[in-house]
Amino acid sequence: MRYELTDLRLFMAIAEAKNLSAGAAAVHITPSSASYRLKNLEQALGTSMFVRNARGMELTPAGEAVLAHVRELFEGVERMHEDVGRFTLGLKGHVRLTANSSALNGFINPSLGRFLVLNPYVDADIEERQSEAIPAAVLAREADIGIFAGATDATGLDVYRYAVDQLVVAVPADHPLAGESEIKFGAALDFDFVCMNRSSSNYLFLRDMAHRSGRQVRVRLHTHSFEAVLSFVAAGVGVALVPRSVIASLPASSGIAMLALVEPWAVRELNLAVRADARLPMFTTAFMQFLLDDPRVAATRGA
């Protein structure tokens, strides 16, 4: 079998994007060149690795098997680069992290920014997913580090307690509920909500909790960030379910009141996970420790 690392990287990009053009763009080649390279790779391996359908490119069983090996191969390449890089100063490499929206916006993004400034030769890919899907993504080598709310039954992971947060209800300062210090979730569902986008883990969690209580969320607006959500709450458009870590730093003059929820699921313990059998490159281990050691994050674990 004769093929190049470029072909394998292209295959991995197409598999993750489930789209030929998007995969080609990820490795900076044209779709026609990508199609030619993929055809040659399938011929070299003697099997088709994708099924082309209306939804895009779906992996065949053979493709799933190849993808697992390709991800492991590129982990080895990263370790090789790191070993060579020890002859020069500084950390070098590429780290992949997946987390739920609360962890990203409340804790990870500020830590990540500081880490990247301190380590200019480390790049990062950050992806938001629902907590329930994150352990499987780490085990499948789709991410090096996963941060999610709650516990997991998945085996094959090393799990570290990361942070403790709380979901609260944000309301306009002149809202009928603004005088309350804490409320039940059902009381908030009587009002219109401002929500994160429809695919965000925060909105999906809100929707699921409402369904469990036999209610539906009355969504007046979906928007792109917690900052935008809170600006619309302050303007009186609706109420919102947000992490305390996102809203706690707002000034008293923000026009927003924060109400605690008397629901057991409102307290969110965030866990960090890596594969138990992973031989993590030095830069990934350094990033993981940087996340865990962030003083603002560590302080919540003692609460």
C-alpha positions in Angstrom: 0.0 0.0 0.0 1.4 3.4 -1.0 -0.1 6.6 0.4 1.0 9.8 2.0 0.4 11.5 5.4 -1.4 14.2 3.4 -3.9 11.7 2.1 -4.6 10.4 5.6 -5.0 13.9 7.0 -7.4 14.6 4.2 -9.3 11.5 4.9 -9.6 12.4 8.6 -10.7 16.0 7.7 -13.5 14.6 5.4 -14.6 12.1 8.0 -14.9 14.8 10.6 -16.6 17.3 8.4 -18.8 14.6 6.6 -18.2 16.7 3.5 -15.6 16.6 0.7 -15.3 20.3 0.1 -15.1 21.2 3.8 -12.5 18.5 4.3 -10.5 19.8 1.4 -10.7 23.3 2.8 -9.4 22.1 6.1 -6.2 20.8 4.6 -5.9 23.7 2.1 -6.5 21.8 -1.2 -9.1 22.1 -3.9 -12.2 19.8 -3.9 -11.1 18.2 -7.2 -7.6 17.5 -5.9 -9.2 16.1 -2.7 -11.5 13.8 -4.8 -8.5 12.5 -6.7 -6.4 11.9 -3.6 -9.3 10.1 -1.8 -9.9 7.9 -4.8 -6.2 6.9 -4.9 -6.3 6.2 -1.1 -9.4 4.0 -1.4 -7.7 2.1 -4.3 -4.5 1.7 -2.2 -6.5 0.3 0.7 -8.7 -1.8 -1.6 -12.0 -0.7 -0.1 -14.4 2.2 -0.2 -14.3 4.3 3.0 -17.3 6.6 2.4 -20.9 6.3 1.3 -22.0 9.3 -0.6 -25.5 10.4 0.1 -27.7 13.5 0.2 -26.4 14.3 3.7 -22.8 14.2 2.6 -20.1 11.7 3.3 -20.8 8.8 5.7 -18.1 6.4 6.8 -18.4 2.7 5.8 -17.4 0.2 8.5 -14.0 -0.1 6.9 -13.7 3.7 7.0 -14.6 3.7 10.7 -11.8 1.2 11.3 -9.3 3.3 9.3 -10.3 6.5 11.1 -9.4 5.0 14.5 -6.0 4.0 13.2 -5.4 7.4 11.5 -6.2 9.3 14.7 -3.8 7.2 16.6 -1.2 7.7 13.9 -1.4 11.4 14.1 -1.1 11.3 17.8 2.2 9.6 17.3 3.2 12.2 14.8 2.5 14.9 17.4 4.6 13.1 20.0 7.4 12.8 17.4 7.3 16.6 16.8 7.3 17.2 20.5 10.3 15.0 21.0 12.2 16.8 18.3 10.9 20.1 19.7 12.7 19.5 23.0 15.9 20.5 21.3 14.4 24.0 20.9 12.8 26.2 23.5 9.0 26.3 24.2 6.0 24.1 23.7 4.9 23.3 20.2 1.8 21.5 19.0 -2.0 21.4 18.4 -4.5 20.6 21.1 -8.2 19.7 20.7 -10.7 20.4 23.4 -14.5 19.8 23.5 -16.7 21.2 26.2 -20.3 22.2 27.0 -21.3 25.9 26.6 -21.3 26.7 30.3 -17.7 25.4 30.8 -16.5 27.2 27.7 -18.0 30.6 28.5 -17.7 30.5 32.3 -14.2 29.1 32.7 -12.3 27.7 29.8 -12.1 30.7 27.3 -10.3 33.0 29.7 -7.8 30.2 30.7 -7.3 29.3 27.1 -6.5 32.8 26.0 -3.8 33.2 28.7 -2.3 29.8 27.8 -2.1 30.6 24.1 -0.4 34.0 24.8 2.1 32.3 27.1 2.7 29.5 24.5 2.7 31.1 21.0 3.6 27.9 19.2 0.6 25.9 20.5 -2.6 26.0 18.4 -6.1 24.9 19.6 -9.4 23.6 18.2 -12.3 24.2 20.6 -15.7 22.6 20.0 -18.9 22.9 21.9 -21.0 19.7 22.5 -23.6 18.5 24.9 -22.2 17.0 28.1 -23.6 13.6 27.4 -21.7 13.3 24.1 -18.3 14.5 25.3 -16.9 11.3 27.0 -17.5 9.3 23.8 -15.8 12.0 21.8 -12.7 11.8 23.9 -12.6 8.0 23.8 -13.0 8.2 20.0 -10.0 10.5 19.8 -12.1 13.3 18.4 -10.8 15.5 21.2 -7.7 15.3 23.5 -9.5 16.8 26.4 -13.2 16.9 27.3 -15.0 19.0 29.9 -18.6 18.2 30.8 -21.2 18.5 33.5 -22.1 15.6 35.7 -20.6 12.1 36.0 -20.0 9.6 33.3 -20.3 5.8 33.2 -17.8 5.6 30.3 -14.8 3.4 31.0 -11.3 4.1 29.7 -11.1 7.7 30.9 -9.1 9.5 33.6 -11.5 12.0 35.1 -10.6 15.1 37.2 -12.9 17.4 39.1 -12.6 20.7 37.2 -15.1 23.3 38.6 -18.4 23.8 40.3 -20.9 26.1 38.7 -24.6 26.9 39.1 -27.3 27.6 36.6 -29.4 30.7 37.5 -32.2 32.6 36.0 -31.4 36.1 34.7 -34.3 38.6 34.6 -34.6 42.3 33.9 -34.2 44.5 37.1 -37.9 45.6 36.9 -39.2 42.0 36.2 -42.0 40.6 38.5 -39.6 37.9 39.7 -36.7 40.3 40.3 -37.5 40.7 44.0 -37.1 36.9 44.6 -33.8 35.5 45.8 -34.6 32.0 44.5 -37.3 30.4 42.5 -38.5 27.0 41.2 -37.8 26.3 37.5 -41.5 26.2 36.7 -41.9 29.9 37.8 -39.4 31.0 35.1 -41.2 28.9 32.4 -44.2 31.2 32.8 -42.2 33.8 30.9 -40.6 34.3 27.5 -37.0 33.2 27.2 -33.9 34.6 25.4 -31.8 31.6 24.5 -28.5 30.7 23.0 -28.6 29.3 19.4 -30.7 26.1 18.8 -27.6 23.8 18.6 -26.0 25.1 21.8 -25.7 22.7 24.7 -27.1 25.4 27.0 -30.4 25.7 25.0 -30.7 21.9 24.5 -30.3 21.4 28.3 -33.0 24.1 29.0 -35.3 22.5 26.5 -34.8 19.0 28.0 -35.3 20.2 31.6 -38.6 21.9 30.5 -39.8 18.7 28.8 -39.0 16.7 31.9 -41.2 19.0 33.9 -44.0 18.6 31.3 -43.6 22.1 30.0 -42.2 23.8 26.9 -39.9 26.8 26.7 -41.4 29.9 25.2 -38.5 31.2 23.2 -38.7 34.7 22.0 -35.2 35.0 20.6 -32.2 32.8 19.9 -28.8 34.6 19.8 -25.2 33.7 19.5 -23.5 34.3 22.8 -24.2 34.7 26.6 -23.1 38.3 26.3 -25.9 38.9 23.7 -28.4 36.9 25.8 -27.7 39.1 28.8 -28.0 42.3 26.8 -31.4 41.3 25.6 -32.4 40.3 29.1 -31.3 43.8 30.3 -33.4 45.3 27.6 -36.5 43.5 28.8 -36.9 41.0 25.9 -37.2 38.0 28.2 -35.5 35.9 30.9 -32.6 33.5 30.5 -31.0 30.4 32.0 -27.3 31.1 32.4 -24.3 29.9 34.4 -23.5 31.9 37.5 -19.9 32.1 36.4 -21.0 34.1 33.3 -23.2 36.6 35.1 -21.5 37.0 38.5 -19.0 39.6 37.3 -21.7 42.0 36.0 -21.9 45.3 37.7 -24.9 46.2 39.9 -25.9 48.8 37.2 -26.3 46.1 34.5 -30.0 46.1 34.8 -30.2 42.4 35.5 -31.2 40.4 38.6 -29.9 37.0 39.2 -32.2 34.4 40.8 -31.0 31.1 42.2 -32.9 27.9 41.2 -34.0 25.5 43.9 -33.5 22.5 41.6 -30.9 19.8 42.3 -29.8 19.9 38.7 -29.0 23.6 38.9 -25.7 22.9 40.7 -23.3 21.7 37.9 -20.1 19.8 38.7 -17.8 20.0 35.8 -15.3 17.2 35.1 -12.3 17.1 32.9 -11.5 13.9 31.1 -8.7 12.4 29.0 -8.2 8.9 27.7 -6.7 6.6 30.3 -4.4 5.0 27.8 -3.4 8.3 26.1 0.3 9.1 25.8 -0.4 12.8 25.8 2.2 15.2 24.3 3.8 17.6 26.7 1.9 20.6 25.4 -1.5 18.8 25.9 -0.5 17.8 29.5 0.6 21.4 30.1 -2.7 22.8 28.8 -4.7 20.3 31.0 -2.8 21.3 34.1 -3.1 25.0 33.2 -6.9 24.6 33.1 -7.0 22.7 36.4 -4.7 25.2 38.2 -6.4 28.4 37.1 -7.0 30.1 40.5 -10.6 31.2 39.6 -11.5 27.7 38.5 -9.8 26.0 41.5 -11.6 28.3 43.9 -14.9 26.9 42.9 -13.9 23.3 43.8 -13.5 24.4 47.4 -17.0 25.9 47.5 
